[in-house]
Amino acid sequence: MNAARWNERYGAEAYVYGTEPNQFFKEQLDQLAPGRILLPADGEGRNAVYAATQGWEVFAFDQSKAGQEKALALADQQGVTITYDVFDSPQLPYLTAHFDAIALIYAHFPPEIRSIFHRKFAELVRPGGIIILEAFNKGHIPYKQANPSVGGPGNLQVLMSLEELQDDFAGFNLVMGADEVIELAEGDYHRGQGSVVRYIGKKN
């Protein structure tokens, strides 16, 4: 994990990924009745704050203190409350089966601990709850090489595949799983065409 890198990025005055929620996350969340949601690696809080404006009880975390500060400022600006912690360990301080939904939006963890995190998240979802995920997939590198402004990891092992996600979330029924090329317009660091995996899983 590299908290210093993210603190530097989020230390900018502007919201580097914008203040609007990720479009896929918004589309999926808008179909659900509000409950309790966790947003890991939520950076500057755009998705957490959107969920709170829709009536969700929101918990988020990131390794960046600068991200937390901007997320809480955005929540205050929008007149909502979120619980936002700073840590980077898979030893998460949440109760088993505590969440109705967990949203992983470009939450790229190092490959050696990604499955540990994912399986921990699976434990935190209640039966019938869902995982919402959008991330860069293993076909993304040529898009990043052609246009660095689209962002995303340059390490193939950090990028995700649908097969890996189905393994990590083995106790979930696949509601949606797709690899897509999309046009991103999220602040300065997600801009242009990218190759992503989109996953929705419902816990048995």
C-alpha positions as CSV (number, residue, x, y, z in Angstrom):
1,M,0.0,0.0,0.0
2,N,1.2,3.5,-0.6
3,A,-0.5,6.0,1.6
4,A,2.1,8.7,0.8
5,R,1.3,8.6,-2.9
6,W,-2.4,8.9,-2.3
7,N,-2.0,11.6,0.3
8,E,0.0,13.6,-2.3
9,R,-2.7,13.1,-4.9
10,Y,-5.6,13.9,-2.7
11,G,-3.7,16.8,-1.2
12,A,-4.6,18.9,-4.3
13,E,-7.3,21.5,-3.8
14,A,-9.5,20.0,-6.5
15,Y,-11.3,16.7,-6.2
16,V,-9.0,14.8,-8.5
17,Y,-11.7,12.2,-9.5
18,G,-14.5,14.8,-9.3
19,T,-17.4,15.1,-6.9
20,E,-20.0,13.2,-8.9
21,P,-20.5,9.5,-8.2
22,N,-19.3,6.8,-10.5
23,Q,-22.0,6.3,-13.1
24,F,-22.2,2.5,-12.8
25,F,-22.3,2.8,-9.0
26,K,-25.1,5.4,-9.2
27,E,-27.1,3.3,-11.6
28,Q,-26.9,0.2,-9.4
29,L,-27.5,2.0,-6.1
30,D,-30.6,3.8,-7.4
31,Q,-32.3,0.5,-7.9
32,L,-31.9,-0.5,-4.2
33,A,-33.8,0.4,-1.1
34,P,-31.4,2.3,1.3
35,G,-29.7,0.3,4.0
36,R,-26.2,0.1,5.3
37,I,-23.3,0.3,2.8
38,L,-19.5,0.0,3.0
39,L,-17.2,1.7,0.5
40,P,-13.6,0.5,0.7
41,A,-10.8,2.6,-0.8
42,D,-13.3,5.5,-1.4
43,G,-10.7,8.2,-1.8
44,E,-12.2,11.7,-1.7
45,G,-15.7,10.3,-0.9
46,R,-17.7,11.0,-4.0
47,N,-19.5,7.7,-3.9
48,A,-19.9,7.6,-0.2
49,V,-21.4,11.1,-0.1
50,Y,-23.8,10.2,-3.0
51,A,-25.0,7.1,-1.1
52,A,-25.6,9.3,2.0
53,T,-27.7,11.8,0.0
54,Q,-29.9,8.8,-1.0
55,G,-30.6,7.8,2.6
56,W,-28.0,5.1,3.1
57,E,-26.1,4.7,6.3
58,V,-22.6,5.0,5.0
59,F,-19.3,3.6,6.1
60,A,-16.1,4.2,4.1
61,F,-12.4,3.8,4.5
62,D,-9.1,4.5,2.7
63,Q,-5.4,4.5,3.5
64,S,-5.2,8.3,2.8
65,K,-5.8,10.9,5.6
66,A,-6.0,13.6,2.9
67,G,-8.8,11.6,1.2
68,Q,-10.7,11.3,4.4
69,E,-10.5,15.1,5.0
70,K,-11.9,15.8,1.6
71,A,-14.6,13.2,1.9
72,L,-15.8,14.7,5.2
73,A,-15.7,18.2,3.7
74,L,-17.8,17.0,0.8
75,A,-20.3,15.4,3.1
76,D,-20.6,18.5,5.1
77,Q,-21.1,20.5,1.9
78,Q,-23.9,18.2,0.9
79,G,-25.5,18.2,4.4
80,V,-25.0,14.5,5.1
81,T,-23.1,12.4,7.5
82,I,-20.7,9.5,6.7
83,T,-18.4,7.4,8.9
84,Y,-15.0,7.4,7.2
85,D,-12.0,5.6,8.7
86,V,-8.3,5.5,7.7
87,F,-6.5,2.2,7.6
88,D,-5.0,-0.3,5.1
89,S,-5.2,-3.6,6.9
90,P,-7.6,-6.5,6.0
91,Q,-8.3,-6.7,9.7
92,L,-11.4,-4.6,9.3
93,P,-13.3,-3.5,12.4
94,Y,-16.8,-4.3,11.1
95,L,-19.3,-6.9,12.2
96,T,-19.9,-10.0,10.1
97,A,-23.0,-9.8,7.9
98,H,-23.4,-6.1,8.9
99,F,-23.9,-4.5,5.4
100,D,-26.6,-4.6,2.9
101,A,-24.2,-3.6,0.2
102,I,-20.5,-3.1,-0.4
103,A,-19.3,-1.1,-3.3
104,L,-15.8,-1.5,-4.7
105,I,-15.3,1.3,-7.3
106,Y,-11.7,1.2,-8.7
107,A,-10.6,-0.4,-5.4
108,H,-7.4,-2.0,-6.7
109,F,-5.6,-3.7,-3.9
110,P,-2.1,-5.2,-4.2
111,P,-2.4,-8.7,-5.7
112,E,-0.9,-10.5,-2.7
113,I,-3.7,-9.2,-0.4
114,R,-6.6,-8.6,-2.9
115,S,-8.3,-12.0,-2.3
116,I,-7.9,-11.6,1.4
117,F,-9.7,-8.2,1.3
118,H,-12.4,-9.5,-1.0
119,R,-13.1,-12.6,1.1
120,K,-13.3,-10.4,4.2
121,F,-15.8,-8.1,2.4
122,A,-17.8,-11.2,1.5
123,E,-18.1,-12.0,5.2
124,L,-19.3,-8.5,6.0
125,V,-22.3,-8.7,3.6
126,R,-25.6,-10.0,5.0
127,P,-27.3,-12.9,3.2
128,G,-29.2,-11.4,0.3
129,G,-26.9,-8.4,0.3
130,I,-24.8,-7.4,-2.8
131,I,-21.4,-6.5,-4.0
132,I,-21.2,-3.7,-6.6
133,L,-17.8,-3.5,-8.4
134,E,-16.3,-1.6,-11.3
135,A,-12.5,-1.9,-11.8
136,F,-10.0,-1.9,-14.6
137,N,-9.6,-5.3,-16.2
138,K,-6.6,-7.1,-17.6
139,G,-7.2,-5.7,-21.0
140,H,-6.8,-2.1,-19.8
141,I,-3.0,-1.6,-20.3
142,P,-3.1,-0.8,-24.0
143,Y,-5.7,1.9,-23.3
144,K,-3.5,3.4,-20.5
145,Q,-0.5,3.3,-22.8
146,A,-2.4,5.1,-25.5
147,N,-3.9,7.7,-23.1
148,P,-2.2,8.0,-19.7
149,S,-5.1,10.3,-18.6
150,V,-7.4,7.4,-18.3
151,G,-5.5,6.3,-15.3
152,G,-5.5,2.8,-13.7
153,P,-2.8,0.5,-12.6
154,G,0.0,-0.4,-15.1
155,N,0.7,-3.7,-13.4
156,L,-1.2,-6.6,-15.0
157,Q,-1.4,-8.4,-11.6
158,V,-3.3,-5.5,-10.0
159,L,-5.9,-5.5,-12.8
160,M,-8.9,-7.8,-12.3
161,S,-10.7,-10.5,-14.2
162,L,-14.3,-11.7,-13.8
163,E,-12.9,-15.2,-13.1
164,E,-10.9,-13.9,-10.2
165,L,-13.9,-12.0,-8.8
166,Q,-16.1,-15.1,-9.0
167,D,-13.5,-17.1,-7.1
168,D,-13.1,-14.4,-4.4
169,F,-16.9,-14.0,-4.0
170,A,-17.7,-17.7,-4.3
171,G,-20.6,-17.5,-2.0
172,F,-22.4,-15.0,-4.2
173,N,-24.8,-15.6,-7.1
174,L,-23.7,-13.7,-10.3
175,V,-26.3,-11.1,-11.1
176,M,-24.1,-9.3,-13.6
177,G,-20.6,-9.9,-14.9
178,A,-19.2,-8.1,-18.0
179,D,-16.0,-6.8,-19.5
180,E,-16.7,-3.5,-21.3
181,V,-14.8,-0.6,-22.9
182,I,-16.3,2.6,-21.5
183,E,-15.6,6.3,-21.7
184,L,-14.6,7.7,-18.4
185,A,-15.0,11.4,-17.4
186,E,-14.1,11.4,-13.7
187,G,-11.9,14.4,-12.8
188,D,-8.4,14.6,-14.1
189,Y,-7.3,11.0,-13.5
190,H,-10.0,9.0,-15.2
191,R,-10.5,10.6,-18.5
192,G,-10.9,8.7,-21.8
193,Q,-11.5,5.1,-22.9
194,G,-10.7,2.3,-20.5
195,S,-11.3,-1.4,-20.3
196,V,-13.3,-2.4,-17.2
197,V,-14.9,-5.3,-15.5
198,R,-18.3,-4.8,-13.9
199,Y,-19.6,-7.2,-11.4
200,I,-22.8,-7.5,-9.3
201,G,-23.0,-10.4,-6.9
202,K,-25.8,-11.3,-4.5
203,K,-24.9,-13.3,-1.3
204,N,-26.6,-16.6,-0.8
